[in-house]
């Protein structure tokens, strides 16, 4: 076999060595072309308009993998890609040959790089052969032997993405470069989520080693791409990206999203949903952003030996040290372009921060929160960026974000459990702020079109939150049975309770029904436990284990019931005059509280509730009524007597305040979660047998083990509830 694997198919009167067929087959063949050879110029300048079947592309990839170990053609084409991108950054002429060559180079290298990564036989990815044969090549001066070619190409790609604006002319190259980064970073699919100091991911390591200024540019551009939601330019002139003299070929197509068995069919980049395909660039930008931001790697204690004073106990490492992810830091430090905060010492922020239009980002998130990746972006922002969280909290149109989040919870059966969980964490984070809890009751919704159980007219956003959260608990009780999901719903309701204002009648009923529903579950468990206790001695140990499990579950529901009682107590203690509907709902269902009046965990809380009931029942009895009591008449009496309520004798309990904190190893959840979202939305097909990051037989929505990676901090709820802090 010679320099090419098969006889080329010549086109027209072109010379064999000038055809795309010949040049591609030479690229995958045995003959090694030096970096300075004019072959590379011909390969990258020639429009690729061949049509190969996917089977032939697969055969080409196998042959390339066989020969790349001595040709080092992957390393060489990546160097040429870097050079072309550097030239593209320095010139604004998108019709230049450098632009054409960059498109061809990134397109070809993405296909063969994916195959090599997917079929890597070693953990350090030596099969990529990301170096040149020194005996054969003169190593270019800008290729550092220490850092390697991967650093050169990653720097060039990120530099282009960060510095060159997206336009109708540059859209395609931006999109292809993001696809290339997705392929390059897919080495993570081959390993577990917890990376040690010795784990090697060449392109990740290169990305993390970039200077802060470039990292900030990249994060800013990726977020601006997401905000802009630009569709691929559909005007005909944008298809012809080559300068005059070139004939449009495979790269005239509408990005990778329209590939259909062309020369190197990147149809695994095709979007998997109509929603995502509205803006391929925005989707790809968000995918890369989430992958980079959630990357974590353990440095190992050995790297800190020089920094640790072993004579001082305070200097000893308390847990495994992690490096500081520069992309995560850039996102956390992003500032609003319209506002510069001055710190406590009067210093303005340094220039090395990402500046973003928070208003536009807020609005785009509101439009896109039906998509799970956007929910994850919102979580990343409100959890990590205090400036953005503060911006969200002062917005007067909180329904922009909350309505799509609440609709997601309403449609829980059609959403993934992780998406539900992330939405609940976002709501918990927001509910930690008292101004948020107050403002959501001031915002009145004319109607809620997606709520089907009943017509909701002129309902406050706060009332809708109560309705949806109690509904979510009911759904979880019957379907998911996830303790942490219960915990987050109740924690958010508890944070809201002292600030409730004019809660609607329906929301008030749902709140009391929540107690009744949990009480029935509690009573059923208690009855089963009592029956099991009468099993004769000498039964199997399995029976003892079952009793222990039953006791643990009973304890959990005891905690849940107590929290609901504390929620009702907080409303009655701090906001009774403003909530006559809550009083009515408690009076209407007062019998559900009676069985628990003497319960040692509930008696103090129920004393307050029955004191309220006694007050209003006595006022009702004092009324002389002709005929039957109607709802309107009862409410009228309650409203009148709410004005004279003074709360005398009510026992004041410390307000519950639930806070959310990330686990110490969030990567165990987020890295697999992000990649499963990316694979389900980007269209990148990756061999299941090569994926070790998550179980290959699991669906791409990450159904399992959520609670092990992300949950509220421990306190009362069987040791697994959100952390409760004293009131500020």
C-alpha positions in Angstrom: 0.0 0.0 0.0 1.4 3.3 -1.0 0.8 6.9 0.0 -3.0 6.6 -0.6 -5.2 3.7 0.4 -7.1 3.3 -2.9 -7.3 4.5 -6.5 -8.7 8.1 -6.4 -11.8 9.0 -8.3 -10.7 11.8 -10.6 -13.0 14.7 -11.4 -13.0 16.3 -14.8 -9.6 17.2 -16.1 -8.0 17.9 -12.8 -4.6 16.4 -12.0 -4.8 13.4 -9.6 -2.8 15.2 -7.0 -5.1 18.2 -7.0 -8.4 16.4 -6.4 -10.1 16.4 -3.0 -10.4 12.6 -3.2 -6.6 12.2 -3.6 -5.8 14.8 -0.9 -8.0 13.2 1.7 -6.8 9.7 0.9 -3.3 11.0 1.2 -4.1 12.5 4.6 -5.2 9.1 5.9 -2.5 7.1 4.1 0.9 5.8 5.1 3.0 8.6 3.5 4.0 11.3 5.9 3.9 14.8 4.6 6.3 17.3 6.3 4.7 20.3 8.0 6.2 22.6 5.5 5.0 20.6 2.5 2.8 22.3 -0.1 0.5 19.3 0.3 -1.1 21.0 3.3 -1.8 24.2 1.3 -3.5 22.1 -1.4 -5.5 20.1 1.2 -6.8 23.0 3.1 -7.5 25.4 0.2 -9.4 22.9 -1.9 -13.2 23.0 -1.5 -14.3 19.6 -0.2 -17.3 18.6 -2.3 -17.0 14.8 -2.3 -19.8 12.6 -1.0 -18.7 9.5 1.0 -21.0 7.2 2.7 -20.8 6.9 6.5 -19.4 3.4 6.1 -16.5 4.7 4.0 -15.8 7.5 6.5 -15.6 4.9 9.2 -13.1 2.9 7.1 -11.1 6.1 6.5 -11.0 6.7 10.3 -9.7 3.2 11.0 -7.0 3.6 8.4 -6.0 7.0 9.7 -5.7 5.7 13.3 -3.4 3.0 11.9 -1.1 5.4 10.1 -1.2 8.5 12.4 1.3 7.0 14.8 4.1 7.6 12.3 2.6 10.2 9.9 1.5 12.5 12.8 -1.0 14.1 10.5 -3.4 14.9 13.3 -0.7 17.0 15.0 0.2 18.6 11.7 -3.3 19.6 10.7 -3.9 21.0 14.2 -0.8 23.1 13.9 -2.0 24.4 10.5 -5.4 25.1 12.1 -3.7 27.2 14.7 -1.8 29.1 12.2 -4.9 29.8 10.1 -6.9 31.0 13.1 -4.1 33.3 14.2 -4.2 34.8 10.7 -8.0 35.1 10.9 -7.8 37.0 14.1 -5.2 39.4 12.7 -7.3 40.1 9.6 -11.0 41.0 9.2 -11.2 39.6 5.7 -13.4 36.5 5.9 -12.9 35.8 2.2 -9.2 35.2 2.7 -7.6 31.8 2.1 -6.9 31.6 5.8 -10.6 31.5 6.6 -11.2 28.8 4.0 -8.3 26.8 5.3 -9.4 27.1 8.9 -12.9 25.8 8.0 -11.4 22.8 6.2 -8.8 22.1 8.9 -11.3 22.2 11.8 -13.8 20.2 9.9 -11.4 17.4 9.0 -9.6 17.3 12.3 -12.9 17.1 14.3 -13.9 13.9 12.5 -10.6 12.1 13.0 -10.0 13.4 16.5 -13.4 12.1 17.6 -12.5 8.6 16.3 -9.2 8.6 18.0 -10.7 9.7 21.3 -13.6 7.3 21.1 -11.3 4.4 20.5 -8.4 5.4 22.8 -6.6 2.4 24.3 -4.8 4.3 27.1 -5.8 6.6 29.8 -3.2 9.2 28.8 -4.4 9.4 25.2 -1.0 8.6 23.7 -2.9 7.3 20.7 -3.5 10.9 19.6 0.3 11.3 19.0 0.1 15.0 19.7 3.7 15.6 18.9 6.0 15.7 15.9 8.9 13.4 15.0 11.9 15.4 15.8 14.0 13.4 13.5 11.7 14.2 10.6 10.5 17.7 11.4 11.9 21.0 12.3 9.8 21.9 15.3 8.1 25.3 14.8 9.2 27.9 17.3 5.7 28.6 18.5 5.1 24.9 19.5 6.4 24.6 23.0 7.9 21.2 23.9 6.7 21.6 27.4 3.1 22.5 26.7 2.6 20.6 23.4 0.4 21.0 20.3 -2.8 20.7 22.3 -2.0 24.0 24.1 -1.3 25.7 20.8 -4.5 24.6 19.1 -6.7 25.2 22.2 -5.2 28.7 22.7 -5.8 29.5 19.0 -9.4 28.2 19.0 -10.3 30.0 22.2 -8.6 33.2 21.1 -10.6 33.2 17.9 -13.9 32.5 19.7 -13.2 35.2 22.3 -11.9 37.9 20.0 -13.7 37.6 16.7 -17.3 38.8 16.6 -20.0 36.6 15.3 -21.5 37.8 12.0 -23.2 36.2 9.0 -19.8 35.6 7.5 -18.1 34.2 10.6 -21.0 32.2 12.0 -20.0 28.9 10.4 -16.4 29.0 11.6 -17.5 29.9 15.1 -19.9 27.0 15.1 -17.4 24.5 13.7 -14.8 25.6 16.3 -17.3 25.0 19.1 -18.0 21.5 17.7 -14.2 20.9 17.6 -14.0 21.9 21.3 -16.9 19.5 22.1 -15.0 16.7 20.5 -11.6 17.7 22.1 -13.2 17.8 25.6 -15.0 14.5 25.1 -12.0 12.7 26.6 -13.8 13.2 29.9 -16.4 10.6 28.7 -13.8 7.9 29.0 -13.1 8.5 32.7 -15.0 8.9 36.0 -16.2 12.3 37.3 -13.6 12.5 40.2 -10.3 13.4 38.5 -7.0 12.9 40.4 -3.8 14.8 39.9 -2.5 12.1 37.6 -5.5 11.9 35.3 -4.7 13.3 31.9 -7.1 15.2 29.6 -4.9 17.0 27.2 -7.4 19.5 25.8 -9.0 20.2 29.2 -5.6 20.8 30.8 -4.7 23.1 28.0 -8.0 25.0 28.4 -7.5 25.4 32.1 -4.0 26.7 31.6 -5.1 29.7 29.5 -4.4 33.2 30.8 -7.2 34.9 32.8 -7.7 37.6 30.2 -8.5 35.0 27.5 -10.7 32.9 29.9 -12.8 36.0 30.6 -13.1 36.8 26.9 -14.3 33.2 26.2 -16.8 33.2 29.0 -18.2 36.5 27.9 -18.5 35.5 24.2 -20.1 32.2 25.0 -22.7 34.0 27.2 -23.3 36.7 24.6 -23.8 33.9 21.9 -26.4 32.4 24.2 -28.1 35.8 24.8 -28.1 36.7 21.1 -29.7 33.3 20.1 -28.6 34.0 16.5 -29.9 31.6 13.9 -27.8 30.5 11.0 -27.9 33.3 8.3 -30.4 32.2 5.7 -29.6 34.8 3.0 -28.1 33.1 0.0 -24.9 35.1 0.0 -23.9 33.7 3.4 -23.7 30.3 1.9 -20.8 31.2 -0.3 -18.1 31.6 2.2 -15.2 31.3 -0.3 -13.5 34.1 -2.1 -14.0 34.6 -5.8 -12.4 31.8 -7.8 -13.5 29.1 -5.4 -16.5 26.9 -6.1 -18.8 26.2 -3.2 -18.5 22.7 -1.8 -19.4 20.8 1.3 -18.7 23.9 3.5 -21.3 25.9 1.7 -23.9 24.0 3.7 -25.8 25.5 6.6 -23.2 24.6 9.2 -22.8 21.1 10.5 -26.5 20.9 11.3 -27.4 20.1 7.6 -24.7 17.5 6.9 -26.0 14.5 5.1 -23.5 11.9 4.1 -21.1 14.4 2.7 -17.3 13.7 2.6 -16.8 13.7 6.3 -20.4 13.6 7.6 -20.6 15.3 11.0 -24.3 14.3 11.2 -23.5 13.5 14.9 -23.5 17.2 15.4 -27.1 17.6 14.1 -29.4 18.9 16.7 -31.7 16.4 18.3 -34.6 18.8 19.0 -36.4 21.5 17.1 -36.1 23.8 20.1 -32.3 23.5 20.2 -31.9 23.9 16.4 -33.4 27.4 16.5 -29.9 28.7 17.3 -27.2 26.1 16.8 -24.5 28.6 17.9 -26.3 29.5 21.1 -26.8 25.8 21.9 -23.1 24.9 21.2 -21.9 27.9 23.2 -24.0 26.9 26.2 -22.8 23.3 26.0 -19.1 24.3 26.0 -19.7 26.9 28.8 -21.3 24.2 31.1 -18.6 21.7 30.3 -15.8 24.2 31.1 -17.4 25.7 34.2 -18.2 22.4 35.9 -14.8 20.8 35.4 -13.0 20.0 38.6 -9.8 18.1 39.3 -8.1 17.1 42.6 -4.6 18.4 42.8 -3.5 15.8 45.4 -1.9 16.7 48.7 1.6 16.2 47.3 1.4 19.4 45.3 0.7 21.4 48.5 3.6 20.0 50.6 5.7 23.1 50.0 2.8 25.3 51.1 1.9 23.4 54.3 3.4 24.2 57.7 3.1 20.8 59.4 4.0 22.3 62.8 0.6 24.2 62.7 -2.6 22.1 62.9 -4.5 24.9 61.2 -2.4 24.6 58.0 -3.1 20.9 57.6 -5.4 20.1 54.6 -8.9 19.3 55.9 -10.0 17.7 52.6 -8.7 16.9 49.2 -7.5 20.2 47.5 -9.0 21.1 44.2 -7.5 23.5 41.7 -9.4 26.7 41.0 -11.3 26.4 37.8 -10.7 29.7 36.0 -13.9 29.5 33.9 -16.0 28.9 37.0 -14.2 31.8 38.7 -14.9 34.0 35.6 -18.6 33.2 35.7 -18.8 33.8 39.4 -17.1 37.2 39.1 -19.1 38.4 36.1 -20.5 41.9 36.6 -23.4 43.8 35.0 -22.2 46.0 32.2 -24.6 48.7 33.4 -23.4 48.8 37.0 -20.1 48.8 38.8 -20.3 47.8 42.4 -17.8 49.5 44.7 -16.4 47.2 47.5 -16.4 48.0 51.2 -13.1 49.8 50.9 -14.3 52.0 48.1 -12.4 50.3 45.3 -14.0 49.7 41.9 -13.6 46.2 40.5 -10.5 45.4 38.5 -10.6 45.3 34.7 -10.1 41.5 34.8 -13.8 40.6 35.2 -16.4 39.5 32.7 -18.9 42.3 31.9 -22.3 41.2 30.7 -25.7 42.8 30.0 -27.5 41.2 33.0 -30.9 42.5 31.7 -30.5 40.7 28.4 -29.2 37.5 30.1 -32.2 37.6 32.4 -34.7 38.0 29.5 -33.0 35.2 27.5 -33.1 32.8 30.4 -36.8 33.6 30.9 -37.4 32.5 27.2 -35.3 29.4 27.3 -36.0 27.8 30.7 -38.0 25.0 29.2 -34.6 23.6 28.1 -32.7 21.7 30.8 -29.4 23.2 29.9 -30.7 26.7 30.5 -32.0 25.7 33.9 -28.5 24.4 34.7 -27.0 27.8 33.6 -29.5 29.7 35.8 -28.5 27.4 38.7 -24.8 28.1 38.1 -25.4 31.8 38.1 -27.6 32.2 41.1 -25.6 29.7 43.2 -22.2 31.1 42.3 -22.6 34.7 41.2 -23.8 37.0 44.0 -24.1 40.0 41.7 -26.4 38.2 39.3 -28.4 36.8 42.2 -28.8 40.3 43.6 -29.8 41.5 40.2 -32.5 38.8 39.9 -33.9 39.6 43.4 -34.4 43.3 42.6 -36.2 42.8 39.3 -39.9 43.7 39.5 -40.8 41.1 36.8 -39.8 38.0 38.7 -42.5 36.1 36.8 -40.2 36.2 33.7 -38.0 33.5 35.4 -40.5 32.0 37.9 -43.3 31.2 35.5 -41.3 28.8 33.3 -39.7 27.2 36.4 -43.1 26.7 38.0 -44.5 25.3 34.7 -41.6 22.8 34.7 -42.7 21.6 38.2 -46.3 21.5 37.0 -45.3 19.2 34.2 -43.1 17.0 36.4 -44.2 13.7 34.8 -42.8 14.9 31.5 -39.6 16.3 33.0 -36.5 14.5 34.3 -36.1 14.1 38.0 -32.8 16.1 37.8 -34.5 19.0 36.1 -37.2 19.1 38.8 -34.5 19.0 41.4 -32.5 21.8 39.9 -35.6 24.0 39.7 -36.4 23.4 43.3 -32.8 24.3 44.3 -33.1 27.6 42.4 -36.4 28.4 44.2 -34.8 27.5 47.5 -31.9 29.9 46.8 -34.2 32.7 45.8 -36.5 32.1 48.9 -33.5 32.7 51.2 -34.0 36.4 50.5 -36.8 38.2 52.5 -37.4 40.8 49.8 -38.0 38.1 47.2 -40.6 36.4 49.5 -42.3 39.8 50.0 -42.3 40.8 46.3 -43.7 37.6 44.9 -47.0 38.3 46.8 -47.3 41.8 45.3 -47.0 40.6 41.7 -50.5 39.5 40.5 -50.9 37.3 37.5 -54.0 37.9 35.4 -54.2 34.2 34.5 -52.1 31.1 34.4 -52.7 29.5 31.0 -50.9 26.2 31.6 -52.6 25.4 34.9 -55.5 23.0 34.1 -57.0 21.9 37.4 -58.9 25.1 37.8 -59.0 28.6 36.4 -56.6 30.9 38.2 -57.5 34.5 37.8 -55.8 37.4 39.6 -53.5 35.0 41.6 -50.4 36.3 43.1 -47.1 34.8 42.1 -46.5 33.8 45.7 -49.9 32.0 45.9 -49.0 30.2 42.6 -45.7 29.1 44.1 -47.5 27.6 47.2 -49.9 25.8 44.9 -47.2 24.3 42.7 -44.8 23.4 45.5 -47.6 21.5 47.4 -48.6 19.8 44.2 -45.0 18.8 43.6 -44.9 17.2 47.1 -48.1 15.2 46.2 -46.6 14.1 42.9 -43.4 13.0 44.6 -45.3 11.2 47.3 -47.0 9.0 44.8 -44.3 8.7 42.1 -40.7 9.5 42.9 -40.6 9.2 46.7 -37.5 11.3 46.9 -36.8 12.5 50.4 -34.7 15.4 49.2 -37.3 16.6 46.8 -39.8 16.7 49.7 -37.2 18.5 51.8 -36.6 21.2 49.2 -40.3 21.9 48.6 -40.9 22.2 52.3 -37.8 24.3 52.9 -38.9 26.8 50.3 -42.4 27.0 51.7 -40.9 27.6 55.2 -38.7 30.4 54.0 -41.8 32.0 52.3 -44.1 31.6 55.3 -43.4 34.7 57.5 -43.8 36.9 54.4 -47.0 35.5 53.0 -49.5 38.3 52.1 -53.1 37.7 51.1 -52.6 34.0 50.2 -55.4 32.9 47.9 -58.1 30.6 49.0 -57.0 27.8 46.8 -53.4 28.1 47.9 -54.5 28.1 51.5 -56.5 25.0 51.0 -53.6 23.2 49.3 -51.4 24.1 52.3 -53.8 22.5 54.8 -54.3 19.6 52.4 -50.6 19.1 52.4 -50.6 18.5 56.1 -53.6 16.1 55.7 -51.8 14.1 53.0 -48.6 13.7 55.0 -50.7 12.9 58.1 -52.4 10.1 56.3 -49.1 8.7 55.1 -47.7 9.0 58.7 -50.7 7.2 60.2 -50.5 4.4 57.6 -46.8 3.9 58.4 -47.5 4.0 62.2 -50.2 1.4 61.8 -47.9 -0.9 59.7 -45.1 -0.5 62.3 -47.4 -1.4 65.1 -48.5 -4.5 63.3 -44.9 -5.6 62.7 -44.1 -5.2 66.3 -46.6 -7.9 67.2 -44.7 -10.5 65.0 -43.6 -13.4 67.2 -39.9 -13.5 68.3 -37.6 -15.8 66.4 -38.6 -14.5 63.0 -35.8 -13.8 60.5 -33.5 -10.9 60.8 -35.1 -9.6 57.7 -38.1 -8.7 59.9 -35.8 -6.6 62.2 -34.3 -4.8 59.3 -37.8 -4.1 57.9 -38.8 -2.6 61.3 -35.7 -0.4 61.3 -36.5 0.9 57.9 -40.1 1.5 58.9 -39.0 3.4 62.0 -36.6 5.5 59.9 -39.3 6.4 57.4 -41.8 7.2 60.2 -39.2 9.6 61.7 -38.8 11.3 58.3 -42.6 11.9 58.0 -42.6 13.1 61.6 -40.1 15.8 60.6 -42.1 16.6 57.5 -45.3 17.1 59.5 -43.5 19.3 62.0 -42.2 21.5 59.2 -45.7 22.0 57.7 -47.0 22.9 61.2 -44.1 25.4 61.5 -45.1 26.8 58.1 -48.7 27.3 59.3 -47.4 28.7 62.6 -45.2 31.2 60.9 -48.1 32.5 58.8 -50.4 32.7 61.8 -47.7 34.3 64.1 -46.3 36.9 61.7 -48.9 37.4 59.0 -52.4 36.4 60.3 -54.1 39.7 59.7 -53.1 39.7 56.1 -54.2 36.1 55.4 -57.9 35.5 56.2 -58.0 32.7 53.7 -55.4 30.7 55.6 -57.5 31.1 58.8 -60.6 29.9 56.9 -58.7 26.9 55.4 -57.6 25.9 58.9 -61.1 26.3 60.4 -62.6 24.4 57.5 -60.3 21.4 58.0 -59.6 21.7 61.8 -60.4 18.0 62.4 -57.2 17.0 60.6 -55.1 18.5 63.4 -57.0 17.0 66.3 -55.3 13.5 66.3 -51.9 15.1 66.7 -52.7 17.5 69.6 -51.0 15.3 72.2 -48.1 14.2 70.0 -44.8 15.2 71.8 -43.2 16.6 68.6 -46.2 18.7 67.7 -48.1 19.7 70.8 -46.5 23.2 71.2 -47.1 24.1 67.5 -50.6 22.8 67.6 -51.3 24.8 70.8 -50.9 28.0 68.7 -53.1 26.6 65.9 -55.9 25.7 68.4 -55.6 29.1 70.1 -56.3 30.7 66.7 -59.2 28.3 66.2 -60.6 29.0 69.6 -60.5 32.7 68.9 -62.3 32.6 65.6 -64.7 29.9 66.6 -65.8 31.9 69.5 -66.3 34.9 67.2 -68.4 32.8 64.9 -70.5 31.5 67.8 -71.2 35.0 68.9 -72.7 35.9 65.5 -76.4 35.6 65.2 -77.1 34.1 61.8 -80.4 33.6 60.0 -80.1 30.5 57.9 -77.0 28.5 56.9 -73.4 29.8 57.0 -72.0 30.4 53.5 -68.3 30.6 52.6 -68.7 34.4 52.0 -70.3 35.0 55.4 -67.7 33.0 57.2 -64.9 34.8 55.4 -66.5 38.1 56.2 -66.5 37.3 59.9 -62.9 36.2 59.7 -61.8 39.4 57.9 -63.5 41.6 60.5 -62.0 39.7 63.4 -58.6 39.6 61.8 -58.4 43.3 62.5 -58.9 42.8 66.2 -56.4 39.8 66.5 -53.5 40.7 68.7 -51.9 37.3 69.2 -52.1 37.3 72.9 -50.8 34.1 74.4 -49.3 32.9 71.1 -45.9 31.2 71.6 -43.3 32.7 69.4 -41.0 30.2 67.7 -37.8 31.0 65.9 -38.4 31.5 62.2 -37.1 28.7 60.1 -34.5 29.7 57.6 -33.4 27.1 55.2 -30.2 27.6 53.2 -28.7 25.7 50.3 -25.0 24.8 50.1 -23.2 22.8 47.5 -21.7 19.5 48.4 -17.9 19.4 48.8 -17.6 17.2 45.6 -20.3 18.6 43.3 -18.4 17.2 40.2 -19.7 13.8 41.1 -23.1 15.0 40.0 -22.5 17.8 37.6 -19.9 16.4 35.3 -22.0 13.3 34.3 -25.1 15.4 34.3 -23.7 18.1 32.0 -22.3 15.5 29.5 -25.6 13.6 29.4 -27.4 16.8 28.6 -24.8 17.7 26.0 -25.0 14.3 24.3 -28.8 14.4 24.3 -28.9 17.9 22.7 -25.8 18.3 20.6 -26.3 15.2 18.5 -22.7 14.1 19.2 -22.9 10.3 18.9 -20.4 8.5 21.1 -19.9 4.8 21.4 -21.6 3.6 24.5 -18.9 1.0 25.1 -16.4 3.8 25.4 -18.3 5.8 28.0 -17.2 5.3 31.6 -18.4 8.7 33.0 -21.9 7.3 33.6 -23.7 4.0 33.2 -24.2 3.4 29.5 -27.6 1.7 30.0 -28.9 4.7 31.9 -31.1 7.2 30.1 -29.5 10.5 29.1 -31.5 12.4 31.8 -29.5 11.3 34.8 -32.3 9.6 36.8 -30.3 8.2 39.6 -28.1 9.3 42.6 -29.1 12.9 42.5 -29.3 13.1 46.3 -25.8 11.8 46.7 -24.2 14.7 44.8 -26.5 17.6 45.4 -28.7 18.1 48.4 -29.4 20.7 51.1 -27.2 20.8 54.1 -27.9 18.5 57.0 -30.0 19.4 60.0 -33.4 18.2 61.3 -34.9 16.0 58.7 -33.5 12.7 59.6 -30.0 14.2 59.3 -30.6 15.1 55.7 -32.5 18.3 55.5 -31.5 21.8 54.6 -29.4 23.7 57.1 -31.6 25.8 59.4 -30.1 29.0 60.5 -31.3 31.4 63.2 -33.1 34.5 62.0 -31.0 37.4 61.0 
